[in-house]
């Protein structure tokens, strides 16, 4: 999709690399690096809330 500005990939050891992106319309995107044509999308606010919840430890049980 044109208009998405992708950040550098976030990579874990031996794991897939994920990329976050945004567009001028206020949308946010998450994709596996190298597969940016297949992405999950929501609002920037939803992405912001998800990141804050992860930082607050609400996904620690997944580690």
N, C-alpha and C positions, 0 to 999 in steps of 0.2 A: 504494500500500500504506500502510495506517495504521501509525503507530508509527515511521516513519523520520524522523530529524532530519537535515535537509539543511543543509550548510554553504553559505556564499555561493559563487557560481560562480567558477571559475578560468578566465580568458579570455586567449587570445593575440590578437595583432593579426590581424584578418581571419580568425580561426579560430573554430571552435565553442567554446562555453563548457562546461566539465565541472563536475559537482557531485559531491561526496563526501557520503555520509550514513552514519549508524549507527543501530542500534536497541538496545533494552534486552536483547535476547537474545544480543548479542555478534557480530552480523552487520554487515558493511560493504557499502556500495553505491556504484557509480559510474554516473552517467547524464549524458547531454547535457542542458544546461539547457533547460527547457521540455518535455523528454520524460522526466520522472522516472517515468512509468509503465512505461518500458522500461529496465531497468537490468541491470547485471552485479552479482552478489553473491557474497561469500565471507566468510570470518571476518575479524574486526578484526585478528587476528594476521597473516593473509595480506596485508591492506592495509598494515599497518605494515611488513612485510618488503619489499613492493613499493616503498613510498616510500623506505625506507633504501637499497635497491639502486639506485633512480633517482638519489638524492642522491649515491651513491658513483660515479656515472658509467657504470653498466652499460647505460644506454639512450642514451648520447650518440651512438651510431652512427645513431640514428633522427632526429637533428636535422639 
